[in-house]
Amino acid sequence: MIDLIIADDHAIFRHGLKNLLAQEPDFRILAEADNGQKALQDIRDLRPHVAVLDLSMPCMNGIEVVAEVRRNKLATRCILLTVHDDAEIAATAIQTGTAGYLLKNHTFQEINQAIRTVAGGRNYLSPELITLLADQTRLAQASQRLTRREQEVLRLVAQGLSAKEIASKLVISERTVDTHKTHIMSKLDIHSTPALISYALRNKLVTSG
């Protein structure tokens, strides 16, 4: 028997997931919570095998709950469900000690599989997030190969400056700006200016404001 708790501040989603999980003969739902503090208290009191937690909850978010579970050396293994397909958030969750991480738009069968995998002592990460993390790692490694001047050009491109404006700001020719931009795109395997801007924003090279 796999003992579970479920925590999500959206009642319809929480109740729907609970009803589906309750149909599994070897799942036992011990409690449900609508905020992170109650989820943590349920984990401390009931010691479930697995806690299925929403990432974004009042009082404490899912990652904070996982951190407390780890800090208190509790045996419960935690799965985070989220609408955020963000590699940085996923990486933080995994580093904190999350055993499973998947998106809410996945099927019940995948959530079922994740629970069984995590209860068996292994970690579970949805295929989409594995790809996302791999891409993020590849781009991070590639960005380390950019020269200081290429990094300057990338920031200015992301700020919306034209080649002429960048050339004036850096006191170089427009042709040199275009050459730097070509090298940047080649190193990052990015093929358009909008994609470069998106990359710079994701990696906090510039702010969106």
N, C-alpha and C positions, 0 to 999 in steps of 0.2 A: 504494500500500500504506500502510495506517495502522498504525504500530507502537504497541503498548499495553503497559502494565504494569497489574496488578491487585493491590490491597492490601486485605485484610480479615482480621481475626483469627478469623472463623468459617469453618473449613475447608470445611464442606459448601456454604455459600453461595459461597465463593470458587471452589471447584472447579466448582460448577454453572455459575457465570457464565463461567468460563474455557472450559468445554466448549461453551457456547452461542456465545460470541464466536469460538471457533476454527472454527466452521462457516461463518463469513462469509469468502468467498474473498479479500477485500481487507483483512482484519484479520490482524495478526501479533502474537501474544502473546510478548513478549520475556522477561518474568519475572513472578513472583507473590510477594507478601510477606504476612507475617502480623502486621507491626507497622509503625509509622510511620517508625522509623529506617531499617529495611531498604528501605522504599518510597522514601525520600529518596535513599538510596545507589544504588538501582537507577536512579532518575531521573538522578542525576549521572553514573553510569557508562554507561548505555545510551541516554540522550537520546531517549526515546519521544516520539511526537507527542502522545499523550494518556495520562494516568495516571488510572485509575478507583480512587478511594480511599474506604474507609469513613470516616465522620466520627469514630467512636469506636474508637480502636485503642490498644494498649499503646505505651509509650515516647514516641510523639508522636501526637497526634490529627490528623485530616485537615486541619483549618484550620492547624495549626502546620506541617504539611508544605507546604501551599500558600504560607504566609508565607516559608518558607525558599527555595522555588522562585523566588518573586518577588525575594527579597533577593539571590539569587545570579544573577539575570537569566538563568535557564534558559528555554529556549523551550517546554518541555513545558507543555501546558495541562491543567488538573486538573478532574476531575468528582468531586463528593462525593455518595456515596449514604448515606442516613440513614433511621432510623425516626422521627426527630423532626420533626414538622410544626410547628416553632417559628419564628415570624417573626423573633424577635431573633437566633436562631442563624443563620438563613438570611441575614439582613442582614449579620451579622458575616462570614460566609463570602464573600459577594459583595464586601464592602469590602476583604477581604484579598486578593482577586484570583481567587477561584474562577470558572472559566469555565462550569461546569455544576453544577446542584444539583437532585437529585430524590430522591423517597422510594423505599425498597426494595420497597414493595408494588406498584410499577408493573410493567408488563409488560416482557418482554425487548425488544419492538419499540420501546418508548419509550427504553430504555437505548441500544439500537442507534442510534436517531435522535439522541439526545443526543451520542453519540460522534462521529457523522458531522458534526453541527452544529458541535461544538467544534473538531474537526479542521479544519473549513473556515474557522476564524477567527472564528466567531460564538459568542455565549454562549447557554446553554440553561438555562431555568428551567421546571420543570413548571407546568402551568396552575394546579393547586391552590395552589402556593406563590406564584404571581403574585397570586392572589386574596387569600391570607393577608397578603402584604406590603401590598397596596393597602388592605385593611381596617385593618391596624395603622397605616398612615400616616394614614388618615382619622380614626381614633380619637385618635391623637396630636395631630393638628391641632385636633380638637374639644376635647380636654382643655385645650389652651392657652387656650380661651375661658372656662374655669371661673374664677369669682372665688375669692379666697383662702378666703372662708367656705364656698363650695361644695366646695372641695377638702378643707376640714376635715370637713365633713359626710360626704363620700364616704369618707374614711379611717375615720371612726367607724362608718358603716354597714358597711363591709367588716370591721371588727373585731367585728361582731355585736351592736352596741349597738342598743337599741330607740329609737324616736323620743323617748320620755320620758327615757331615759338621756342621749341626745344633747342634748336641750333643757336638762337639768340641767347637763351638763358645759359647754355653751357659753353658759349663762345666757340662753337665748332660749325662745320658746314652742314647743310641739309643732307648732302650725300653721305656724310659720316653718320648722321642720325639714322638714315635709312639702312646703312650697313650694320650699325649696332642693332637695330630693330630686327633685321634679317637674322643676325646671329642669335639674338634672344629667342626668336620663334623656333629656330632650328634646335637650340639646346633644350627648350622646353617642350618641343614637339607640339607647338600651338600654331594655328594657321590663320588667325584673323585678329584684328585689333580688339573687337568685343571680347574674344576669348582671353586675350592678354589682360584686359581690364578686369574681367571676372577672376582670373588667377590672382592678380594683384590684390583685389578686395578680399578674396578668401584667405590669402596669406598675410593680410593686414599690412601690406606695403603702403597702402593708402586707405583713407576712410571714405565711406560712402557719402558722408555729409559734406 
